């Protein structure tokens, strides 16, 4: 149903807007795939700061009802 899809997209959009290479590494670490956020090439201006990580946690919590494998692990 289009209305349901649009509503879900609206809820996911804040996380989609944050999506960068460092974001994906951070999410994979939170899911337990990676053990570290160390990169071969530094992320530079795309690096996540404490405010970014806090916002990601807030957005994930807001989506807890639609994420199958919740909660994500610790930072």
N, CA, C and O atoms as a Tripos MOL2 file, in Angstrom:
@<TRIPOS>MOLECULE
protein
  300   299    75     0     0
PROTEIN
NO_CHARGES

@<TRIPOS>ATOM
      1 N           0.8520   -1.1750    0.0000 N.3       1 UNK1
      2 CA          0.0000    0.0000    0.0000 C.3       1 UNK1
      3 C           0.9000    1.2410    0.0000 C.2       1 UNK1
      4 O           1.8350    1.3370    0.7950 O.2       1 UNK1
      5 N           0.6170    2.1630   -0.8740 N.am      2 UNK2
      6 CA          1.4680    3.3460   -1.0460 C.3       2 UNK2
      7 C           1.5340    4.2030    0.2090 C.2       2 UNK2
      8 O           2.5990    4.7280    0.5340 O.2       2 UNK2
      9 N           0.4430    4.3540    0.9080 N.am      3 UNK3
     10 CA          0.4340    5.1800    2.1220 C.3       3 UNK3
     11 C           1.3570    4.5950    3.1900 C.2       3 UNK3
     12 O           2.0720    5.3320    3.8690 O.2       3 UNK3
     13 N           1.3400    3.2780    3.3360 N.am      4 UNK4
     14 CA          2.2160    2.6140    4.3130 C.3       4 UNK4
     15 C           3.6750    2.7940    3.9080 C.2       4 UNK4
     16 O           4.5240    3.0770    4.7530 O.2       4 UNK4
     17 N           3.9690    2.6310    2.6240 N.am      5 UNK5
     18 CA          5.3390    2.8070    2.1330 C.3       5 UNK5
     19 C           5.8220    4.2320    2.3600 C.2       5 UNK5
     20 O           6.9600    4.4420    2.7790 O.2       5 UNK5
     21 N           4.9760    5.2010    2.0900 N.am      6 UNK6
     22 CA          5.3600    6.6010    2.3010 C.3       6 UNK6
     23 C           5.5840    6.9010    3.7820 C.2       6 UNK6
     24 O           6.5110    7.6300    4.1360 O.2       6 UNK6
     25 N           4.7510    6.3510    4.6320 N.am      7 UNK7
     26 CA          4.9090    6.5690    6.0750 C.3       7 UNK7
     27 C           6.2270    5.9740    6.5650 C.2       7 UNK7
     28 O           6.9340    6.5980    7.3560 O.2       7 UNK7
     29 N           6.5610    4.7700    6.1000 N.am      8 UNK8
     30 CA          7.8270    4.1460    6.4920 C.3       8 UNK8
     31 C           9.0080    4.9420    5.9500 C.2       8 UNK8
     32 O           9.9950    5.1410    6.6590 O.2       8 UNK8
     33 N           8.9210    5.3940    4.7170 N.am      9 UNK9
     34 CA          9.9890    6.2090    4.1330 C.3       9 UNK9
     35 C          10.2070    7.4770    4.9590 C.2       9 UNK9
     36 O          11.3480    7.8650    5.2100 O.2       9 UNK9
     37 N           9.1350    8.1110    5.3740 N.am     10 UNK10
     38 CA          9.2410    9.3230    6.1910 C.3      10 UNK10
     39 C           9.9680    9.0260    7.4970 C.2      10 UNK10
     40 O          10.7510    9.8480    7.9710 O.2      10 UNK10
     41 N           9.7170    7.8700    8.0770 N.am     11 UNK11
     42 CA         10.3840    7.5000    9.3260 C.3      11 UNK11
     43 C          11.8550    7.1530    9.1060 C.2      11 UNK11
     44 O          12.6890    7.4120    9.9730 O.2      11 UNK11
     45 N          12.1740    6.5680    7.9520 N.am     12 UNK12
     46 CA         13.5570    6.1750    7.6520 C.3      12 UNK12
     47 C          14.4180    7.3180    7.1300 C.2      12 UNK12
     48 O          15.6440    7.2540    7.2120 O.2      12 UNK12
     49 N          13.7980    8.3520    6.6010 N.am     13 UNK13
     50 CA         14.5260    9.4280    5.9360 C.3      13 UNK13
     51 C          15.6400   10.0570    6.7820 C.2      13 UNK13
     52 O          16.7090   10.3320    6.2370 O.2      13 UNK13
     53 N          15.4460   10.3010    8.0850 N.am     14 UNK14
     54 CA         16.5610   10.8700    8.8560 C.3      14 UNK14
     55 C          17.8190   10.0020    8.8200 C.2      14 UNK14
     56 O          18.9270   10.5330    8.7440 O.2      14 UNK14
     57 N          17.6690    8.6850    8.8730 N.am     15 UNK15
     58 CA         18.8400    7.8050    8.7930 C.3      15 UNK15
     59 C          19.4020    7.7610    7.3800 C.2      15 UNK15
     60 O          20.6200    7.7110    7.2050 O.2      15 UNK15
     61 N          18.5490    7.7790    6.3830 N.am     16 UNK16
     62 CA         19.0110    7.7930    4.9930 C.3      16 UNK16
     63 C          19.8510    9.0370    4.7350 C.2      16 UNK16
     64 O          20.8660    8.9720    4.0410 O.2      16 UNK16
     65 N          19.4330   10.1620    5.2880 N.am     17 UNK17
     66 CA         20.1690   11.4160    5.0990 C.3      17 UNK17
     67 C          21.5500   11.3820    5.7390 C.2      17 UNK17
     68 O          22.4500   12.0960    5.2980 O.2      17 UNK17
     69 N          21.7310   10.5670    6.7670 N.am     18 UNK18
     70 CA         23.0270   10.4550    7.4440 C.3      18 UNK18
     71 C          23.9560    9.4460    6.7690 C.2      18 UNK18
     72 O          25.1270    9.3500    7.1380 O.2      18 UNK18
     73 N          23.4580    8.6980    5.7930 N.am     19 UNK19
     74 CA         24.2240    7.5840    5.2400 C.3      19 UNK19
     75 C          25.4620    8.0350    4.4690 C.2      19 UNK19
     76 O          25.3720    8.7100    3.4440 O.2      19 UNK19
     77 N          26.6090    7.6420    4.9910 N.am     20 UNK20
     78 CA         27.9180    7.8530    4.3790 C.3      20 UNK20
     79 C          28.7340    6.5950    4.6690 C.2      20 UNK20
     80 O          28.2610    5.6990    5.3670 O.2      20 UNK20
     81 N          29.9380    6.5220    4.1460 N.am     21 UNK21
     82 CA         30.7950    5.3760    4.4300 C.3      21 UNK21
     83 C          31.0480    5.2300    5.9380 C.2      21 UNK21
     84 O          30.9160    4.1220    6.4580 O.2      21 UNK21
     85 N          31.4060    6.3050    6.6650 N.am     22 UNK22
     86 CA         31.5870    6.1600    8.1100 C.3      22 UNK22
     87 C          30.2960    5.7260    8.8210 C.2      22 UNK22
     88 O          30.3480    4.9700    9.7910 O.2      22 UNK22
     89 N          29.1570    6.1970    8.3490 N.am     23 UNK23
     90 CA         27.8680    5.7940    8.9230 C.3      23 UNK23
     91 C          27.6840    4.2820    8.7820 C.2      23 UNK23
     92 O          27.3050    3.6090    9.7400 O.2      23 UNK23
     93 N          27.9520    3.7530    7.5900 N.am     24 UNK24
     94 CA         27.7770    2.3190    7.3680 C.3      24 UNK24
     95 C          28.7260    1.5010    8.2420 C.2      24 UNK24
     96 O          28.3340    0.4660    8.7800 O.2      24 UNK24
     97 N          29.9670    1.9560    8.3870 N.am     25 UNK25
     98 CA         30.9090    1.2530    9.2710 C.3      25 UNK25
     99 C          30.4000    1.2730   10.7090 C.2      25 UNK25
    100 O          30.4710    0.2690   11.4180 O.2      25 UNK25
    101 N          29.8880    2.4200   11.1280 N.am     26 UNK26
    102 CA         29.3610    2.5530   12.4900 C.3      26 UNK26
    103 C          28.1770    1.5980   12.6970 C.2      26 UNK26
    104 O          28.0900    0.9280   13.7260 O.2      26 UNK26
    105 N          27.2770    1.5390   11.7260 N.am     27 UNK27
    106 CA         26.1180    0.6550   11.8410 C.3      27 UNK27
    107 C          26.5540   -0.8110   11.8700 C.2      27 UNK27
    108 O          26.0050   -1.6020   12.6370 O.2      27 UNK27
    109 N          27.5280   -1.1790   11.0470 N.am     28 UNK28
    110 CA         28.0160   -2.5550   11.0460 C.3      28 UNK28
    111 C          28.6980   -2.8990   12.3640 C.2      28 UNK28
    112 O          28.6160   -4.0390   12.8220 O.2      28 UNK28
    113 N          29.3620   -1.9380   12.9720 N.am     29 UNK29
    114 CA         29.9540   -2.1750   14.2900 C.3      29 UNK29
    115 C          28.8510   -2.3780   15.3210 C.2      29 UNK29
    116 O          28.9370   -3.2790   16.1560 O.2      29 UNK29
    117 N          27.8240   -1.5500   15.2650 N.am     30 UNK30
    118 CA         26.7020   -1.6910   16.1960 C.3      30 UNK30
    119 C          25.9950   -3.0380   16.0230 C.2      30 UNK30
    120 O          25.4430   -3.5760   16.9830 O.2      30 UNK30
    121 N          26.0110   -3.5850   14.8010 N.am     31 UNK31
    122 CA         25.3690   -4.8790   14.5390 C.3      31 UNK31
    123 C          26.2940   -6.0500   14.8710 C.2      31 UNK31
    124 O          25.8780   -7.2060   14.7930 O.2      31 UNK31
    125 N          27.5610   -5.7560   15.2460 N.am     32 UNK32
    126 CA         28.4930   -6.8070   15.6170 C.3      32 UNK32
    127 C          29.2970   -7.3780   14.4620 C.2      32 UNK32
    128 O          30.0260   -8.3530   14.6460 O.2      32 UNK32
    129 N          29.1800   -6.7930   13.2730 N.am     33 UNK33
    130 CA         29.9330   -7.2750   12.1100 C.3      33 UNK33
    131 C          31.3880   -6.8450   12.2120 C.2      33 UNK33
    132 O          32.2910   -7.6430   11.9620 O.2      33 UNK33
    133 N          31.6220   -5.5930   12.5770 N.am     34 UNK34
    134 CA         32.9730   -5.0640   12.7700 C.3      34 UNK34
    135 C          33.2480   -4.9450   14.2620 C.2      34 UNK34
    136 O          32.3320   -4.7360   15.0570 O.2      34 UNK34
    137 N          34.5170   -5.0800   14.6320 N.am     35 UNK35
    138 CA         34.8940   -4.9130   16.0340 C.3      35 UNK35
    139 C          35.4880   -3.5390   16.3020 C.2      35 UNK35
    140 O          35.6640   -3.1550   17.4580 O.2      35 UNK35
    141 N          35.7970   -2.7970   15.2480 N.am     36 UNK36
    142 CA         36.4170   -1.4840   15.4020 C.3      36 UNK36
    143 C          35.9310   -0.5510   14.2960 C.2      36 UNK36
    144 O          35.4310   -0.9970   13.2640 O.2      36 UNK36
    145 N          36.0870    0.7410   14.5310 N.am     37 UNK37
    146 CA         35.7520    1.7360   13.5110 C.3      37 UNK37
    147 C          36.9930    2.2460   12.7920 C.2      37 UNK37
    148 O          36.9050    3.1730   11.9870 O.2      37 UNK37
    149 N          38.1500    1.6490   13.0770 N.am     38 UNK38
    150 CA         39.3970    2.0750   12.4570 C.3      38 UNK38
    151 C          39.3130    1.8700   10.9470 C.2      38 UNK38
    152 O          38.8870    0.8160   10.4740 O.2      38 UNK38
    153 N          39.7240    2.8930   10.2010 N.am     39 UNK39
    154 CA         39.7040    2.8380    8.7390 C.3      39 UNK39
    155 C          41.1180    2.9940    8.2000 C.2      39 UNK39
    156 O          41.9620    3.6290    8.8320 O.2      39 UNK39
    157 N          41.3750    2.4220    7.0430 N.am     40 UNK40
    158 CA         42.6760    2.6010    6.4030 C.3      40 UNK40
    159 C          42.8600    4.0450    5.9650 C.2      40 UNK40
    160 O          43.9410    4.6140    6.1150 O.2      40 UNK40
    161 N          41.8060    4.6320    5.4260 N.am     41 UNK41
    162 CA         41.8430    6.0400    5.0190 C.3      41 UNK41
    163 C          40.8900    6.8130    5.9230 C.2      41 UNK41
    164 O          39.7050    6.4870    5.9840 O.2      41 UNK41
    165 N          41.3820    7.8230    6.6200 N.am     42 UNK42
    166 CA         40.5140    8.5820    7.5190 C.3      42 UNK42
    167 C          39.3170    9.1820    6.7790 C.2      42 UNK42
    168 O          39.4210    9.5420    5.6060 O.2      42 UNK42
    169 N          38.1960    9.2860    7.4660 N.am     43 UNK43
    170 CA         36.9560    9.7880    6.8660 C.3      43 UNK43
    171 C          36.9630   11.2970    6.6740 C.2      43 UNK43
    172 O          36.1510   11.8330    5.9190 O.2      43 UNK43
    173 N          37.8720   11.9830    7.3500 N.am     44 UNK44
    174 CA         37.9490   13.4410    7.2000 C.3      44 UNK44
    175 C          36.6570   14.1130    7.6150 C.2      44 UNK44
    176 O          36.1370   13.8390    8.6970 O.2      44 UNK44
    177 N          36.1250   15.0000    6.7640 N.am     45 UNK45
    178 CA         34.9270   15.7530    7.1460 C.3      45 UNK45
    179 C          33.6700   14.8830    7.2590 C.2      45 UNK45
    180 O          32.6610   15.3300    7.8040 O.2      45 UNK45
    181 N          33.7190   13.6550    6.7540 N.am     46 UNK46
    182 CA         32.5630   12.7660    6.8590 C.3      46 UNK46
    183 C          32.5460   11.9660    8.1560 C.2      46 UNK46
    184 O          31.5820   11.2520    8.4330 O.2      46 UNK46
    185 N          33.6070   12.0810    8.9520 N.am     47 UNK47
    186 CA         33.6940   11.3210   10.1950 C.3      47 UNK47
    187 C          32.5200   11.6560   11.1110 C.2      47 UNK47
    188 O          32.0830   12.8040   11.1920 O.2      47 UNK47
    189 N          32.0220   10.6340   11.7940 N.am     48 UNK48
    190 CA         30.9170   10.8350   12.7230 C.3      48 UNK48
    191 C          31.4420   11.3900   14.0360 C.2      48 UNK48
    192 O          32.4560   10.9250   14.5570 O.2      48 UNK48
    193 N          30.7460   12.3840   14.5660 N.am     49 UNK49
    194 CA         31.1090   12.9010   15.8820 C.3      49 UNK49
    195 C          30.0810   12.3980   16.9010 C.2      49 UNK49
    196 O          29.1610   11.6610   16.5480 O.2      49 UNK49
    197 N          30.2410   12.7940   18.1520 N.am     50 UNK50
    198 CA         29.3490   12.3230   19.2170 C.3      50 UNK50
    199 C          27.8950   12.7010   18.9440 C.2      50 UNK50
    200 O          26.9880   11.9200   19.2340 O.2      50 UNK50
    201 N          27.6690   13.8800   18.3940 N.am     51 UNK51
    202 CA         26.2960   14.3100   18.0920 C.3      51 UNK51
    203 C          25.6800   13.4350   16.9990 C.2      51 UNK51
    204 O          24.5010   13.0900   17.0750 O.2      51 UNK51
    205 N          26.4690   13.0760   15.9840 N.am     52 UNK52
    206 CA         25.9720   12.1810   14.9290 C.3      52 UNK52
    207 C          25.5770   10.8290   15.5190 C.2      52 UNK52
    208 O          24.5100   10.2970   15.2110 O.2      52 UNK52
    209 N          26.4410   10.2800   16.3640 N.am     53 UNK53
    210 CA         26.1730    8.9740   16.9590 C.3      53 UNK53
    211 C          24.9460    9.0160   17.8620 C.2      53 UNK53
    212 O          24.1560    8.0730   17.8890 O.2      53 UNK53
    213 N          24.7900   10.0990   18.5910 N.am     54 UNK54
    214 CA         23.6070   10.2660   19.4430 C.3      54 UNK54
    215 C          22.3410   10.3160   18.5790 C.2      54 UNK54
    216 O          21.3330    9.6930   18.9130 O.2      54 UNK54
    217 N          22.3970   11.0610   17.4710 N.am     55 UNK55
    218 CA         21.2460   11.1680   16.5700 C.3      55 UNK55
    219 C          20.9080    9.8140   15.9440 C.2      55 UNK55
    220 O          19.7340    9.4730   15.8000 O.2      55 UNK55
    221 N          21.9180    9.0530   15.5770 N.am     56 UNK56
    222 CA         21.6780    7.7190   15.0300 C.3      56 UNK56
    223 C          20.9530    6.8560   16.0610 C.2      56 UNK56
    224 O          19.9990    6.1560   15.7230 O.2      56 UNK56
    225 N          21.3980    6.9020   17.3060 N.am     57 UNK57
    226 CA         20.7490    6.1220   18.3620 C.3      57 UNK57
    227 C          19.3010    6.5430   18.5590 C.2      57 UNK57
    228 O          18.4240    5.6960   18.7300 O.2      57 UNK57
    229 N          19.0470    7.8400   18.5370 N.am     58 UNK58
    230 CA         17.6750    8.3520   18.6790 C.3      58 UNK58
    231 C          16.8040    7.8490   17.5320 C.2      58 UNK58
    232 O          15.6790    7.4020   17.7530 O.2      58 UNK58
    233 N          17.3230    7.9220   16.3080 N.am     59 UNK59
    234 CA         16.5530    7.4890   15.1400 C.3      59 UNK59
    235 C          16.3270    5.9760   15.1430 C.2      59 UNK59
    236 O          15.2500    5.5160   14.7640 O.2      59 UNK59
    237 N          17.3240    5.2010   15.5630 N.am     60 UNK60
    238 CA         17.1420    3.7510   15.6460 C.3      60 UNK60
    239 C          16.0730    3.3990   16.6670 C.2      60 UNK60
    240 O          15.2420    2.5230   16.4250 O.2      60 UNK60
    241 N          16.0900    4.0720   17.7940 N.am     61 UNK61
    242 CA         15.0820    3.8260   18.8300 C.3      61 UNK61
    243 C          13.6850    4.1430   18.3040 C.2      61 UNK61
    244 O          12.7260    3.4370   18.6170 O.2      61 UNK61
    245 N          13.5690    5.2000   17.5090 N.am     62 UNK62
    246 CA         12.2750    5.5790   16.9380 C.3      62 UNK62
    247 C          11.7710    4.5390   15.9370 C.2      62 UNK62
    248 O          10.5730    4.4720   15.6620 O.2      62 UNK62
    249 N          12.6800    3.7320   15.3940 N.am     63 UNK63
    250 CA         12.3160    2.7170   14.4010 C.3      63 UNK63
    251 C          12.2880    1.3030   14.9800 C.2      63 UNK63
    252 O          12.1810    0.3310   14.2320 O.2      63 UNK63
    253 N          12.3830    1.1810   16.2950 N.am     64 UNK64
    254 CA         12.4830   -0.1320   16.9330 C.3      64 UNK64
    255 C          11.3500   -1.0750   16.5320 C.2      64 UNK64
    256 O          11.5490   -2.2880   16.4620 O.2      64 UNK64
    257 N          10.1820   -0.5320   16.2730 N.am     65 UNK65
    258 CA          9.0460   -1.3910   15.9380 C.3      65 UNK65
    259 C           9.0990   -1.9450   14.5120 C.2      65 UNK65
    260 O           8.3500   -2.8680   14.1930 O.2      65 UNK65
    261 N           9.9580   -1.4100   13.6520 N.am     66 UNK66
    262 CA         10.0420   -1.8970   12.2720 C.3      66 UNK66
    263 C          11.3990   -2.5230   11.9320 C.2      66 UNK66
    264 O          11.6070   -2.9710   10.8040 O.2      66 UNK66
    265 N          12.3120   -2.5580   12.8890 N.am     67 UNK67
    266 CA         13.6160   -3.1920   12.6810 C.3      67 UNK67
    267 C          13.5420   -4.5960   13.2660 C.2      67 UNK67
    268 O          13.3050   -4.7560   14.4640 O.2      67 UNK67
    269 N          13.7430   -5.6120   12.4330 N.am     68 UNK68
    270 CA         13.5810   -6.9970   12.8700 C.3      68 UNK68
    271 C          14.5480   -7.3990   13.9770 C.2      68 UNK68
    272 O          14.1480   -8.0500   14.9420 O.2      68 UNK68
    273 N          15.8020   -7.0230   13.8490 N.am     69 UNK69
    274 CA         16.8200   -7.4500   14.8120 C.3      69 UNK69
    275 C          17.2220   -6.2680   15.6740 C.2      69 UNK69
    276 O          18.2820   -5.6770   15.4670 O.2      69 UNK69
    277 N          16.4010   -5.9290   16.6200 N.am     70 UNK70
    278 CA         16.6390   -4.7980   17.5070 C.3      70 UNK70
    279 C          16.8090   -5.3700   18.8890 C.2      70 UNK70
    280 O          16.1220   -6.3510   19.1710 O.2      70 UNK70
    281 N          17.6190   -4.8900   19.7650 N.am     71 UNK71
    282 CA         18.3700   -3.6450   19.6310 C.3      71 UNK71
    283 C          19.7190   -3.8710   18.9690 C.2      71 UNK71
    284 O          20.2290   -4.9890   18.9030 O.2      71 UNK71
    285 N          20.2660   -2.7930   18.4920 N.am     72 UNK72
    286 CA         21.6320   -2.7920   18.0010 C.3      72 UNK72
    287 C          22.5330   -2.8590   19.2170 C.2      72 UNK72
    288 O          22.1360   -2.4670   20.3140 O.2      72 UNK72
    289 N          23.7400   -3.3530   19.0260 N.am     73 UNK73
    290 CA         24.6800   -3.4450   20.1290 C.3      73 UNK73
    291 C          25.1750   -2.0780   20.5570 C.2      73 UNK73
    292 O          24.8230   -1.0600   19.9610 O.2      73 UNK73
    293 N          25.9930   -2.0670   21.5950 N.am     74 UNK74
    294 CA         26.5300   -0.7890   22.0730 C.3      74 UNK74
    295 C          27.4900   -0.1870   21.0610 C.2      74 UNK74
    296 O          27.9850   -0.8570   20.1550 O.2      74 UNK74
    297 N          27.7290    1.0880   21.2490 N.am     75 UNK75
    298 CA         28.6670    1.7970   20.3800 C.3      75 UNK75
    299 C          30.0060    1.1750   20.5510 C.2      75 UNK75
    300 O          30.9700    1.6020   19.9170 O.2      75 UNK75
@<TRIPOS>BOND
     1     1     2 1
     2     2     3 1
     3     3     4 2
     4     3     5 am
     5     5     6 1
     6     6     7 1
     7     7     8 2
     8     7     9 am
     9     9    10 1
    10    10    11 1
    11    11    12 2
    12    11    13 am
    13    13    14 1
    14    14    15 1
    15    15    16 2
    16    15    17 am
    17    17    18 1
    18    18    19 1
    19    19    20 2
    20    19    21 am
    21    21    22 1
    22    22    23 1
    23    23    24 2
    24    23    25 am
    25    25    26 1
    26    26    27 1
    27    27    28 2
    28    27    29 am
    29    29    30 1
    30    30    31 1
    31    31    32 2
    32    31    33 am
    33    33    34 1
    34    34    35 1
    35    35    36 2
    36    35    37 am
    37    37    38 1
    38    38    39 1
    39    39    40 2
    40    39    41 am
    41    41    42 1
    42    42    43 1
    43    43    44 2
    44    43    45 am
    45    45    46 1
    46    46    47 1
    47    47    48 2
    48    47    49 am
    49    49    50 1
    50    50    51 1
    51    51    52 2
    52    51    53 am
    53    53    54 1
    54    54    55 1
    55    55    56 2
    56    55    57 am
    57    57    58 1
    58    58    59 1
    59    59    60 2
    60    59    61 am
    61    61    62 1
    62    62    63 1
    63    63    64 2
    64    63    65 am
    65    65    66 1
    66    66    67 1
    67    67    68 2
    68    67    69 am
    69    69    70 1
    70    70    71 1
    71    71    72 2
    72    71    73 am
    73    73    74 1
    74    74    75 1
    75    75    76 2
    76    75    77 am
    77    77    78 1
    78    78    79 1
    79    79    80 2
    80    79    81 am
    81    81    82 1
    82    82    83 1
    83    83    84 2
    84    83    85 am
    85    85    86 1
    86    86    87 1
    87    87    88 2
    88    87    89 am
    89    89    90 1
    90    90    91 1
    91    91    92 2
    92    91    93 am
    93    93    94 1
    94    94    95 1
    95    95    96 2
    96    95    97 am
    97    97    98 1
    98    98    99 1
    99    99   100 2
   100    99   101 am
   101   101   102 1
   102   102   103 1
   103   103   104 2
   104   103   105 am
   105   105   106 1
   106   106   107 1
   107   107   108 2
   108   107   109 am
   109   109   110 1
   110   110   111 1
   111   111   112 2
   112   111   113 am
   113   113   114 1
   114   114   115 1
   115   115   116 2
   116   115   117 am
   117   117   118 1
   118   118   119 1
   119   119   120 2
   120   119   121 am
   121   121   122 1
   122   122   123 1
   123   123   124 2
   124   123   125 am
   125   125   126 1
   126   126   127 1
   127   127   128 2
   128   127   129 am
   129   129   130 1
   130   130   131 1
   131   131   132 2
   132   131   133 am
   133   133   134 1
   134   134   135 1
   135   135   136 2
   136   135   137 am
   137   137   138 1
   138   138   139 1
   139   139   140 2
   140   139   141 am
   141   141   142 1
   142   142   143 1
   143   143   144 2
   144   143   145 am
   145   145   146 1
   146   146   147 1
   147   147   148 2
   148   147   149 am
   149   149   150 1
   150   150   151 1
   151   151   152 2
   152   151   153 am
   153   153   154 1
   154   154   155 1
   155   155   156 2
   156   155   157 am
   157   157   158 1
   158   158   159 1
   159   159   160 2
   160   159   161 am
   161   161   162 1
   162   162   163 1
   163   163   164 2
   164   163   165 am
   165   165   166 1
   166   166   167 1
   167   167   168 2
   168   167   169 am
   169   169   170 1
   170   170   171 1
   171   171   172 2
   172   171   173 am
   173   173   174 1
   174   174   175 1
   175   175   176 2
   176   175   177 am
   177   177   178 1
   178   178   179 1
   179   179   180 2
   180   179   181 am
   181   181   182 1
   182   182   183 1
   183   183   184 2
   184   183   185 am
   185   185   186 1
   186   186   187 1
   187   187   188 2
   188   187   189 am
   189   189   190 1
   190   190   191 1
   191   191   192 2
   192   191   193 am
   193   193   194 1
   194   194   195 1
   195   195   196 2
   196   195   197 am
   197   197   198 1
   198   198   199 1
   199   199   200 2
   200   199   201 am
   201   201   202 1
   202   202   203 1
   203   203   204 2
   204   203   205 am
   205   205   206 1
   206   206   207 1
   207   207   208 2
   208   207   209 am
   209   209   210 1
   210   210   211 1
   211   211   212 2
   212   211   213 am
   213   213   214 1
   214   214   215 1
   215   215   216 2
   216   215   217 am
   217   217   218 1
   218   218   219 1
   219   219   220 2
   220   219   221 am
   221   221   222 1
   222   222   223 1
   223   223   224 2
   224   223   225 am
   225   225   226 1
   226   226   227 1
   227   227   228 2
   228   227   229 am
   229   229   230 1
   230   230   231 1
   231   231   232 2
   232   231   233 am
   233   233   234 1
   234   234   235 1
   235   235   236 2
   236   235   237 am
   237   237   238 1
   238   238   239 1
   239   239   240 2
   240   239   241 am
   241   241   242 1
   242   242   243 1
   243   243   244 2
   244   243   245 am
   245   245   246 1
   246   246   247 1
   247   247   248 2
   248   247   249 am
   249   249   250 1
   250   250   251 1
   251   251   252 2
   252   251   253 am
   253   253   254 1
   254   254   255 1
   255   255   256 2
   256   255   257 am
   257   257   258 1
   258   258   259 1
   259   259   260 2
   260   259   261 am
   261   261   262 1
   262   262   263 1
   263   263   264 2
   264   263   265 am
   265   265   266 1
   266   266   267 1
   267   267   268 2
   268   267   269 am
   269   269   270 1
   270   270   271 1
   271   271   272 2
   272   271   273 am
   273   273   274 1
   274   274   275 1
   275   275   276 2
   276   275   277 am
   277   277   278 1
   278   278   279 1
   279   279   280 2
   280   279   281 am
   281   281   282 1
   282   282   283 1
   283   283   284 2
   284   283   285 am
   285   285   286 1
   286   286   287 1
   287   287   288 2
   288   287   289 am
   289   289   290 1
   290   290   291 1
   291   291   292 2
   292   291   293 am
   293   293   294 1
   294   294   295 1
   295   295   296 2
   296   295   297 am
   297   297   298 1
   298   298   299 1
   299   299   300 2
@<TRIPOS>SUBSTRUCTURE
     1 UNK1         2 RESIDUE 1 A UNK
     2 UNK2         6 RESIDUE 1 A UNK
     3 UNK3        10 RESIDUE 1 A UNK
     4 UNK4        14 RESIDUE 1 A UNK
     5 UNK5        18 RESIDUE 1 A UNK
     6 UNK6        22 RESIDUE 1 A UNK
     7 UNK7        26 RESIDUE 1 A UNK
     8 UNK8        30 RESIDUE 1 A UNK
     9 UNK9        34 RESIDUE 1 A UNK
    10 UNK10       38 RESIDUE 1 A UNK
    11 UNK11       42 RESIDUE 1 A UNK
    12 UNK12       46 RESIDUE 1 A UNK
    13 UNK13       50 RESIDUE 1 A UNK
    14 UNK14       54 RESIDUE 1 A UNK
    15 UNK15       58 RESIDUE 1 A UNK
    16 UNK16       62 RESIDUE 1 A UNK
    17 UNK17       66 RESIDUE 1 A UNK
    18 UNK18       70 RESIDUE 1 A UNK
    19 UNK19       74 RESIDUE 1 A UNK
    20 UNK20       78 RESIDUE 1 A UNK
    21 UNK21       82 RESIDUE 1 A UNK
    22 UNK22       86 RESIDUE 1 A UNK
    23 UNK23       90 RESIDUE 1 A UNK
    24 UNK24       94 RESIDUE 1 A UNK
    25 UNK25       98 RESIDUE 1 A UNK
    26 UNK26      102 RESIDUE 1 A UNK
    27 UNK27      106 RESIDUE 1 A UNK
    28 UNK28      110 RESIDUE 1 A UNK
    29 UNK29      114 RESIDUE 1 A UNK
    30 UNK30      118 RESIDUE 1 A UNK
    31 UNK31      122 RESIDUE 1 A UNK
    32 UNK32      126 RESIDUE 1 A UNK
    33 UNK33      130 RESIDUE 1 A UNK
    34 UNK34      134 RESIDUE 1 A UNK
    35 UNK35      138 RESIDUE 1 A UNK
    36 UNK36      142 RESIDUE 1 A UNK
    37 UNK37      146 RESIDUE 1 A UNK
    38 UNK38      150 RESIDUE 1 A UNK
    39 UNK39      154 RESIDUE 1 A UNK
    40 UNK40      158 RESIDUE 1 A UNK
    41 UNK41      162 RESIDUE 1 A UNK
    42 UNK42      166 RESIDUE 1 A UNK
    43 UNK43      170 RESIDUE 1 A UNK
    44 UNK44      174 RESIDUE 1 A UNK
    45 UNK45      178 RESIDUE 1 A UNK
    46 UNK46      182 RESIDUE 1 A UNK
    47 UNK47      186 RESIDUE 1 A UNK
    48 UNK48      190 RESIDUE 1 A UNK
    49 UNK49      194 RESIDUE 1 A UNK
    50 UNK50      198 RESIDUE 1 A UNK
    51 UNK51      202 RESIDUE 1 A UNK
    52 UNK52      206 RESIDUE 1 A UNK
    53 UNK53      210 RESIDUE 1 A UNK
    54 UNK54      214 RESIDUE 1 A UNK
    55 UNK55      218 RESIDUE 1 A UNK
    56 UNK56      222 RESIDUE 1 A UNK
    57 UNK57      226 RESIDUE 1 A UNK
    58 UNK58      230 RESIDUE 1 A UNK
    59 UNK59      234 RESIDUE 1 A UNK
    60 UNK60      238 RESIDUE 1 A UNK
    61 UNK61      242 RESIDUE 1 A UNK
    62 UNK62      246 RESIDUE 1 A UNK
    63 UNK63      250 RESIDUE 1 A UNK
    64 UNK64      254 RESIDUE 1 A UNK
    65 UNK65      258 RESIDUE 1 A UNK
    66 UNK66      262 RESIDUE 1 A UNK
    67 UNK67      266 RESIDUE 1 A UNK
    68 UNK68      270 RESIDUE 1 A UNK
    69 UNK69      274 RESIDUE 1 A UNK
    70 UNK70      278 RESIDUE 1 A UNK
    71 UNK71      282 RESIDUE 1 A UNK
    72 UNK72      286 RESIDUE 1 A UNK
    73 UNK73      290 RESIDUE 1 A UNK
    74 UNK74      294 RESIDUE 1 A UNK
    75 UNK75      298 RESIDUE 1 A UNK
